[in-house]
């Protein structure tokens, strides 16, 4: 009978460990869910703060950036025009010669 008692005791201990493991798993799942929710909340708050920061930029800053971009664009167009004016006859001649020669 001693062996049966030991087997029953071992089985009971195993059941208790399984129950404790399931409880611990549930606790960890709950804690993880709470941490995920907190992370989502934090990320949302940071995103909202960043959006407000971007929205708070003044109109003059935006206009200044637009003016700077337009100035750079005009400078690039001017350089392209200068290059075209300096080389377009040479390019036209080279293209015409290639067409005529069949290359």
BAROPA-934140 format. One line per 3 residues: number of its first residue (from 1); their letters; for each residue x negated, y, z negated of N, C-alpha, C. Coordinates in steps of 0.05 Angstrom, whole numbers, plus 5000, padded with zeros to 4 digits. Layout:
BEGIN
NUM> A> X:Y:Z:X:Y:Z:X:Y:Z; ...
REM end
This chain:
BEGIN
1> XXX> 4984:4976:5000:5000:5000:5000:4983:5025:5000; 4959:5022:4991:4941:5045:4989:4935:5056:5017; 4932:5039:5036:4926:5048:5063:4950:5063:5075
4> XXX> 4974:5053:5070:4998:5066:5080:5001:5094:5068; 4995:5096:5042:4996:5122:5029:4976:5141:5041; 4952:5131:5046:4932:5148:5058:4940:5157:5086
7> XXX> 4951:5139:5101:4960:5146:5128:4982:5167:5127; 5001:5163:5108:5023:5183:5105:5012:5210:5096; 4993:5209:5078:4981:5234:5068:4966:5248:5091
10> XXX> 4951:5233:5106:4936:5244:5129:4956:5256:5149; 4978:5242:5154:4998:5251:5173:5011:5277:5163; 5016:5278:5137:5028:5302:5125:5008:5326:5128
13> XXX> 4983:5321:5122:4963:5342:5125:4960:5352:5153; 4962:5333:5172:4961:5340:5200:4985:5357:5208; 5008:5350:5199:5032:5366:5204:5030:5394:5193
16> XXX> 5019:5396:5168:5016:5422:5156:4996:5439:5172; 4975:5427:5182:4955:5442:5198:4967:5451:5224; 4984:5434:5236:4997:5441:5261:5016:5465:5256
19> XXX> 5031:5463:5234:5050:5485:5227:5034:5511:5223; 5012:5509:5208:4995:5533:5203:4984:5544:5229; 4976:5526:5247:4965:5534:5273:4986:5549:5290
22> XXX> 5010:5538:5289:5032:5551:5304:5038:5579:5292; 5038:5580:5266:5043:5606:5253:5021:5626:5260; 4996:5617:5259:4974:5634:5266:4975:5643:5295
25> XXX> 4984:5625:5313:4987:5631:5341:5008:5653:5344; 5030:5650:5330:5052:5670:5332:5043:5697:5321; 5027:5696:5299:5016:5721:5288:4998:5735:5309
28> XXX> 4980:5719:5321:4962:5730:5341:4976:5741:5365; 4997:5727:5374:5013:5736:5397:5026:5763:5390; 5037:5764:5366:5050:5789:5357:5030:5812:5356
31> XXX> 5007:5806:5344:4986:5827:5342:4977:5836:5369; 4973:5817:5387:4965:5823:5415:4985:5840:5429; 5011:5833:5425:5032:5849:5438:5032:5877:5427
34> XXX> 5029:5880:5401:5028:5907:5389:5004:5923:5399; 4981:5910:5402:4957:5924:5412:4960:5932:5441; 4973:5915:5457:4978:5921:5485:4997:5945:5487
37> XXX> 5018:5945:5470:5036:5968:5470:5022:5994:5462; 5005:5992:5442:4990:6015:5433:4971:6025:5455; 4958:6007:5469:4940:6014:5491:4956:6028:5514
40> XXX> 4979:6017:5520:4996:6029:5541:5005:6056:5532; 5013:6059:5507:5021:6085:5497:4998:6105:5499; 4974:6097:5491:4951:6114:5492:4944:6122:5520
43> XXX> 4945:6103:5538:4939:6108:5566:4959:6128:5578; 4985:6124:5571:5006:6142:5580:5001:6170:5570; 4995:6172:5544:4990:6198:5532:4966:6212:5545
46> XXX> 4945:6197:5550:4921:6209:5563:4927:6217:5591; 4943:6201:5606:4951:6208:5633:4968:6233:5633; 4986:6235:5614:5003:6259:5613:4986:6284:5606
49> XXX> 4967:6281:5588:4950:6303:5581:4933:6312:5605; 4923:6292:5620:4907:6299:5643:4924:6313:5664; 4949:6303:5668:4967:6316:5687:4973:6345:5679
52> XXX> 4977:6349:5653:4982:6376:5644:4958:6394:5649; 4934:6383:5645:4909:6398:5649:4907:6406:5678; 4913:6386:5696:4912:6393:5725:4933:6413:5733
55> XXX> 4957:6409:5722:4979:6428:5728:4974:6456:5718; 4958:6458:5697:4953:6484:5685:4932:6501:5700; 4920:6489:5719:4901:6505:5735:4915:6529:5747
58> XXX> 4903:6551:5746:4916:6575:5756:4917:6576:5786; 4936:6591:5796:4939:6595:5825:4914:6607:5837; 4901:6625:5823:4877:6638:5834:4854:6618:5837
61> XXX> 4852:6598:5819:4831:6578:5822:4836:6561:5847; 4862:6555:5851:4869:6539:5875:4864:6555:5900; 4872:6580:5900:4867:6597:5924:4838:6601:5929
64> XXX> 4822:6603:5908:4793:6607:5911:4781:6582:5924; 4790:6558:5916:4781:6534:5928:4789:6532:5957; 4814:6540:5963:4823:6539:5991:4806:6558:6008
67> XXX> 4801:6582:5997:4785:6602:6012:4757:6591:6017; 4745:6578:5997:4718:6567:6000:4718:6545:6022; 4739:6528:6021:4741:6507:6041:4745:6519:6069
70> XXX> 4762:6539:6071:4766:6552:6098:4740:6565:6108; 4725:6577:6090:4700:6589:6098:4680:6568:6108; 4678:6546:6094:4661:6524:6104:4670:6513:6131
73> XXX> 4696:6511:6134:4707:6502:6159:4700:6521:6182; 4703:6546:6177:4696:6566:6198:4666:6566:6204; 4649:6562:6184:4621:6560:6189:4614:6535:6206
76> XXX> 4627:6513:6200:4622:6489:6216:4632:6492:6245; 4655:6505:6248:4665:6510:6275:4646:6528:6290; 4636:6548:6277:4617:6567:6289:4592:6552:6298
79> XXX> 4582:6534:6281:4558:6518:6289:4564:6500:6313; 4587:6488:6313:4595:6471:6335:4597:6487:6361; 4609:6511:6359:4611:6529:6382:4584:6537:6392
82> XXX> 4565:6544:6374:4538:6551:6382:4525:6528:6397; 4527:6504:6386:4515:6481:6398:4527:6476:6426; 4553:6478:6428:4567:6474:6453:4557:6495:6474
85> XXX> 4557:6520:6466:4548:6541:6484:4519:6538:6493; 4503:6527:6475:4475:6524:6482:4470:6499:6500; 4486:6479:6498:4480:6454:6511:4501:6444:6531
88> XXX> 4524:6458:6533:4545:6446:6549:4538:6443:6578; 4523:6462:6589:4515:6459:6618:4497:6435:6622; 4478:6431:6603:4460:6408:6605:4477:6382:6603
91> XXX> 4496:6381:6585:4513:6357:6581:4530:6352:6606; 4541:6374:6617:4557:6371:6641:4541:6360:6665; 4516:6371:6667:4499:6362:6688:4491:6333:6685
94> XXX> 4485:6324:6661:4477:6297:6655:4501:6278:6661; 4524:6286:6653:4548:6269:6658:4554:6267:6687; 4552:6289:6701:4557:6289:6730:4536:6271:6744
97> XXX> 4511:6273:6736:4490:6257:6749:4495:6227:6744; 4504:6220:6720:4510:6192:6713:4533:6182:6730; 4553:6199:6733:4576:6191:6749:4568:6186:6778
100> XXX> 4552:6205:6789:4544:6202:6817:4525:6178:6821; 4507:6174:6802:4487:6153:6805:4500:6125:6798; 4523:6125:6785:4537:6100:6779:4526:6086:6754
103> X> 4512:6100:6737:4501:6087:6712:4522:6084:6692
REM end
